[in-house]
Amino acid sequence: MTLDLAWIRSQFPALAEQVNNRPAVFFDGPGGTQVPNGVIDAISNYLRHSNANTHGSFLTSQRTDATIGAAREAMADFLGCAPDEVMFGANMTTLTFALARAIGRTLKPGDEIVTTKLDHDANVAPWHALKELGVVIREVDVDVEDCTLDMADFASKVNAKTKLIAVGVASNAVGTINDIKAAVKLGRAVGAMVFVDAVHYAPHGPIDVKDLDVDFLACSPYKFFAPHSGTIYGKKAHLEGIAAYKVRPAGNDSTERWETGTKNHEVMAGVTAAIDYLAELGTRTAGKPFATRRAAVDYAMHAIQAYERELSEYLISGLLKIPGLTFYGISDSSEFGKRTPTVAIRMAKHSPNAVAVALAAEGIFVWDGNYYALNLTERLGVEDKGGMVRIGLVHYNTTQEIDRLLTALNALA
């Protein structure tokens, strides 16, 4: 399952960017990855040849309807579900607020929702907003030593009053991959729904929503090589059974009833192209065609996961040798199957922002702050100290780029 990095990097035109006559290093992936040529072409082609609203009798409108259908099929192949179980929207946060508001109509005062201190606030704030209805929010704590969920505390927070569990597949701040099946088991034991945020995990490994048996799973395609947008998978019974807030003329099938207003059609064309890129990567890596796009994508994501495991080992081993560097998250290489190649650090002599600015001057792009994982930075005691520096790798990154980062950090130390 060896990736062809030369071919991969040739697909991403942004990687040709230069800073001070040196190639830019994109370690900003957790905030949004770069996109391959096929995505750029798909957006342009839609605007050139299909730019119209839906359900018209004329050619360009019919092409738009086909674009929407193709995007649903592509996301279904990515997630392992049916096309009529995927809704599209502006972003995961907006979709989650809309869904939470609708679910709130089914709850009564005293009902409980479980969230975690490890999650992005997009999977926290929408549920906390329901406190105005009398809903009780219980938060699962984290082990600050390795930034993993305290599963004993998790089990203690779930009870007969729990109606929904909201948890992330992986932490966008420190990379921890959570045990989603254990969370689902806790939820099923008390009849609670499970809402999973897979935004950070999506570019790093395979997803099979049927195997996970979650009720809802949110993604943001711009985190996995597509344009800015959001999607939520939902079991069809939920999408049809929960009353959506919508305008009266809007469609009332399992997906359109959740998609308020006109969809971003050109972006949906780009989403399809991104998943086609992953399928092509799978076919090239395997050296053979697959019977379905789903199978090709699944192979690609397993190959990406294996390669990124190597990148994680290379990066983290180097970071742990830097004097005065504090590392947050799983650092034991034997446990790297439980993390993505996203890491968070602090340096003794420099604020996180100062580190990010210094690296930017070297053409190395990283994030600083809390990245909307506010509960975690507060729990770690770093929120009022500028948060952390986040270094996020994806499959188009290389060990040579990591070497540049380590050299720059050692110079700062």
C-alpha positions in Angstrom: 0.0 0.0 0.0 2.8 2.4 -0.9 1.6 5.9 -1.9 3.0 7.5 -5.0 3.9 10.8 -3.4 5.1 12.4 -6.6 1.8 11.8 -8.3 -0.1 12.9 -5.2 1.7 16.2 -4.8 1.4 16.9 -8.6 -2.4 16.9 -8.1 -2.3 19.8 -5.6 -1.4 23.1 -7.3 -1.2 24.9 -4.0 1.9 22.9 -3.1 3.8 25.0 -5.7 3.4 28.1 -3.5 6.7 29.6 -2.4 7.7 31.8 0.6 11.1 33.5 0.3 12.0 31.3 -2.6 11.3 28.1 -0.7 8.3 25.8 -1.2 5.6 26.4 1.3 4.9 23.7 3.9 1.2 23.2 4.5 0.9 21.8 8.1 -2.5 23.6 8.4 -4.6 20.7 7.2 -6.9 20.5 10.3 -8.2 23.9 9.4 -8.9 22.8 5.8 -6.8 20.9 3.3 -5.6 22.0 -0.1 -7.6 20.7 -3.1 -6.6 18.7 -6.2 -6.8 19.9 -9.7 -9.9 17.9 -10.4 -11.9 19.8 -7.7 -10.9 23.1 -9.2 -11.9 21.9 -12.7 -15.2 20.6 -11.5 -16.2 23.9 -9.8 -15.2 25.8 -12.9 -17.0 23.4 -15.3 -20.2 23.7 -13.2 -20.1 27.4 -13.4 -19.4 27.4 -17.2 -21.9 24.8 -18.2 -24.5 24.1 -15.5 -25.1 27.3 -13.6 -28.8 27.3 -12.8 -31.2 26.6 -10.0 -32.9 23.3 -9.6 -36.0 21.5 -11.0 -36.3 23.5 -14.2 -37.4 22.1 -17.6 -34.2 23.4 -19.3 -30.8 21.9 -19.8 -28.6 23.7 -17.3 -31.2 23.2 -14.5 -31.3 19.5 -15.3 -27.5 19.4 -15.1 -27.7 21.0 -11.6 -30.1 18.3 -10.5 -27.7 15.7 -11.8 -24.8 17.5 -9.9 -26.7 17.3 -6.6 -27.5 13.7 -7.2 -23.9 12.9 -8.0 -22.7 14.6 -4.8 -25.1 12.6 -2.7 -23.9 9.4 -4.3 -20.2 10.4 -3.8 -20.7 11.2 -0.1 -22.6 7.9 0.3 -19.6 6.1 -1.2 -17.3 8.0 1.2 -19.3 7.2 4.3 -20.8 3.8 3.4 -24.4 4.8 3.5 -27.3 5.5 1.0 -27.5 8.7 -1.0 -30.8 9.7 0.6 -29.1 9.7 4.1 -26.7 12.6 3.3 -27.7 16.3 3.8 -25.5 19.2 2.5 -25.2 22.7 4.0 -22.9 25.6 4.4 -20.7 23.9 7.1 -20.9 21.3 9.8 -21.6 23.9 12.5 -24.6 25.4 10.7 -26.1 21.9 10.0 -25.5 20.8 13.6 -27.3 23.9 15.0 -30.2 23.3 12.7 -30.4 19.6 13.6 -30.0 20.3 17.4 -32.8 22.8 17.3 -35.1 20.3 15.6 -34.1 17.5 18.1 -34.8 20.0 20.9 -38.5 19.9 20.0 -38.6 16.2 20.9 -37.0 16.8 24.4 -38.5 17.9 27.7 -37.1 19.6 30.8 -34.8 17.2 32.7 -33.8 15.2 29.6 -30.0 14.9 29.3 -27.4 15.2 26.6 -23.8 14.1 27.0 -20.9 16.1 25.4 -17.2 15.9 26.0 -14.3 18.3 26.9 -12.3 16.9 23.9 -14.6 18.1 21.2 -14.7 21.0 18.8 -17.2 23.5 20.0 -19.4 22.8 16.9 -20.3 19.5 18.7 -20.7 21.3 22.0 -22.4 24.7 21.6 -25.4 23.5 19.6 -26.3 21.0 22.3 -25.7 23.5 25.2 -28.1 25.9 23.4 -30.9 23.4 24.4 -30.4 24.3 28.1 -32.9 27.1 27.5 -35.5 24.3 27.1 -34.5 22.8 30.4 -32.2 20.1 29.0 -29.3 19.1 31.2 -25.8 18.9 29.7 -23.3 16.5 31.2 -19.6 16.8 30.0 -17.2 13.9 29.9 -13.8 14.7 31.3 -10.4 14.0 29.7 -7.1 12.5 31.0 -4.8 15.5 30.8 -1.7 13.2 30.6 -2.5 12.0 27.1 -5.7 13.9 26.2 -7.9 10.9 25.9 -11.5 10.6 27.1 -12.0 9.3 30.6 -14.2 6.3 29.7 -15.1 5.6 33.3 -16.4 9.2 33.6 -18.1 8.7 30.3 -20.0 5.7 31.6 -21.0 7.5 34.7 -22.5 10.4 32.8 -24.9 8.2 30.8 -28.1 7.2 32.5 -31.8 6.6 31.8 -32.4 10.3 31.3 -29.8 10.5 28.5 -31.4 11.2 25.1 -28.3 12.0 23.0 -24.5 11.5 23.2 -22.4 13.9 21.2 -18.8 12.9 20.6 -16.0 13.3 18.1 -14.3 10.6 16.2 -11.0 12.4 16.6 -9.9 15.6 18.4 -9.1 18.4 16.0 -6.7 19.9 18.6 -4.5 16.9 19.7 -5.5 14.1 17.3 -6.9 11.6 19.8 -9.1 9.0 18.1 -12.0 8.1 20.4 -13.7 4.7 20.8 -16.9 5.4 19.0 -18.3 1.9 19.3 -17.9 2.1 23.1 -19.9 5.4 23.0 -22.6 3.8 20.8 -22.8 0.9 23.2 -23.4 3.3 26.1 -26.0 5.1 24.2 -27.9 2.0 23.0 -28.0 0.7 26.6 -30.3 3.6 27.6 -32.0 4.2 24.2 -30.0 7.4 23.4 -29.1 8.7 20.0 -25.5 9.2 19.1 -24.2 12.2 17.1 -20.7 11.9 15.9 -18.4 14.6 14.6 -16.0 13.1 12.1 -14.8 16.4 10.6 -11.2 16.0 11.8 -11.0 12.3 11.2 -12.3 12.2 7.7 -9.1 12.9 5.8 -7.1 10.4 7.9 -8.9 7.0 7.8 -11.9 5.0 6.5 -15.4 5.6 7.7 -18.3 3.1 7.7 -21.3 4.6 9.3 -23.2 1.3 9.2 -20.5 -0.5 11.0 -20.3 2.2 13.6 -24.1 2.2 14.0 -24.2 5.9 14.8 -27.4 7.9 14.3 -25.7 10.9 12.8 -22.2 11.6 11.6 -21.0 15.1 10.5 -18.3 15.9 8.0 -16.8 19.0 6.4 -15.6 18.2 2.9 -13.1 21.0 2.9 -11.2 19.0 5.5 -10.8 16.1 3.0 -9.6 17.8 -0.2 -13.0 19.4 -1.2 -14.4 22.9 -1.2 -15.9 24.6 1.9 -19.2 22.9 2.8 -20.7 20.6 5.4 -22.5 17.3 5.3 -24.4 15.2 7.9 -25.2 11.5 7.5 -28.4 10.6 9.3 -30.3 7.3 9.6 -33.2 7.7 7.2 -35.7 7.0 10.0 -34.4 10.0 11.9 -34.2 12.3 8.9 -37.8 11.5 8.0 -39.1 11.3 11.6 -37.8 14.5 13.1 -39.6 17.6 12.1 -37.2 20.0 10.2 -37.4 23.8 10.2 -37.9 24.7 6.6 -39.8 26.8 4.1 -43.1 25.3 3.0 -42.3 24.9 -0.7 -39.0 23.1 0.0 -38.9 19.3 -0.7 -39.9 17.0 2.1 -37.8 13.9 1.4 -35.2 12.7 3.8 -32.5 15.1 2.7 -34.0 18.2 1.1 -36.2 19.0 4.1 -32.9 19.7 6.0 -31.2 21.8 3.3 -32.6 25.3 3.9 -32.5 27.5 0.9 -30.5 27.1 -2.4 -27.6 24.7 -2.2 -24.1 25.6 -3.2 -24.2 23.6 -6.4 -20.6 24.3 -7.6 -19.2 23.2 -4.3 -21.2 20.0 -4.5 -19.6 19.4 -7.9 -16.2 19.9 -6.2 -17.1 17.4 -3.4 -17.8 14.7 -6.1 -14.4 15.5 -7.7 -12.6 15.2 -4.3 -14.1 11.7 -3.7 -13.2 10.7 -7.3 -9.6 11.8 -6.5 -9.6 9.5 -3.5 -11.0 6.7 -5.7 -8.2 7.2 -8.3 -5.6 7.2 -5.5 -7.0 3.9 -4.3 -6.9 2.4 -7.8 -3.3 3.7 -8.4 -2.1 2.4 -5.0 -3.6 -1.0 -5.4 -2.4 -1.3 -9.0 -5.8 -2.6 -10.1 -9.4 -1.4 -10.7 -12.1 -1.9 -8.1 -15.7 -3.0 -8.7 -17.1 0.1 -6.9 -16.0 3.6 -6.1 -16.7 2.8 -2.4 -14.1 0.0 -2.5 -11.5 2.2 -4.2 -12.0 5.0 -1.7 -11.9 2.5 1.2 -8.5 1.2 0.0 -7.2 4.7 -0.4 -8.1 5.7 3.1 -6.5 2.6 4.6 -3.3 3.4 2.6 -3.4 7.0 3.7 -3.9 5.9 7.3 -0.8 3.6 7.1 1.4 6.4 5.5 0.3 8.9 8.1 1.1 6.6 10.9 4.7 6.7 9.6 4.6 10.5 9.4 3.3 10.6 13.0 6.1 8.5 14.3 8.7 10.6 12.5 7.2 13.9 13.6 6.6 13.0 17.2 9.9 11.3 17.8 11.6 14.5 16.6 9.4 16.9 18.7 10.0 15.0 21.9 13.8 15.6 21.5 13.4 19.4 21.5 14.4 21.1 24.7 11.6 23.1 26.5 8.8 21.7 24.3 5.6 20.5 25.9 3.7 17.9 23.9 0.0 17.4 24.4 -1.7 14.1 23.5 -0.7 10.5 22.8 3.1 10.2 22.5 3.6 6.5 23.0 4.3 5.1 19.5 2.6 1.8 20.4 -0.6 3.8 20.7 -0.4 5.7 17.5 -3.3 3.7 16.1 -5.4 5.8 18.4 -4.3 9.2 17.0 -4.2 11.2 13.7 -1.1 13.0 12.6 -2.3 16.2 14.3 -0.2 17.3 17.3 -0.3 20.2 19.7 2.7 21.7 21.5 3.9 24.7 23.5 7.5 26.0 23.8 9.0 27.4 27.0 10.5 30.5 25.5 7.8 31.6 23.1 4.1 32.0 23.0 2.1 29.9 20.5 1.5 32.9 18.3 5.2 33.8 18.3 6.0 30.3 17.3 3.4 30.3 14.5 4.7 33.7 13.2 8.3 32.5 13.3 7.4 29.4 11.3 5.4 31.4 8.8 8.5 33.4 8.1 10.2 30.1 7.2 7.3 29.2 4.9 5.8 26.6 7.4 2.1 27.1 8.0 0.7 26.0 11.4 -2.1 27.2 13.6 -2.0 28.7 17.1 -4.8 29.2 19.6 -7.6 26.9 20.6 -9.0 26.0 17.1 -12.5 26.0 18.6 -11.6 23.2 21.0 -12.2 25.6 23.9 -13.2 23.0 26.5 -9.9 21.3 26.0 -7.6 24.3 26.2 -9.4 25.4 29.3 -9.1 21.9 30.8 -5.3 21.9 30.0 -4.9 25.3 31.6 -3.6 27.0 28.4 -6.5 29.0 27.2 -5.4 32.2 28.9 -1.8 31.5 27.8 -2.5 31.7 24.0 -3.5 28.0 23.6 -1.2 25.7 21.7 0.6 25.4 18.4 -1.1 22.9 16.2 0.8 21.0 13.5 -1.5 18.9 11.3 -0.2 16.6 8.6 -2.1 14.9 5.7 -1.1 12.5 3.0 0.5 15.0 0.7 3.0 16.0 3.4 6.5 14.4 3.5 9.3 13.7 6.0 11.4 16.3 4.2 8.9 18.9 5.2 8.9 17.6 8.8 12.7 18.0 8.8 12.3 21.7 7.9 9.8 22.1 10.8 12.1 20.3 13.3 15.0 22.4 12.3 13.1 25.6 12.7 11.7 24.6 16.1 15.1 23.5 17.4 16.4 27.0 16.4 13.6 28.6 18.4 14.4 26.4 21.4 
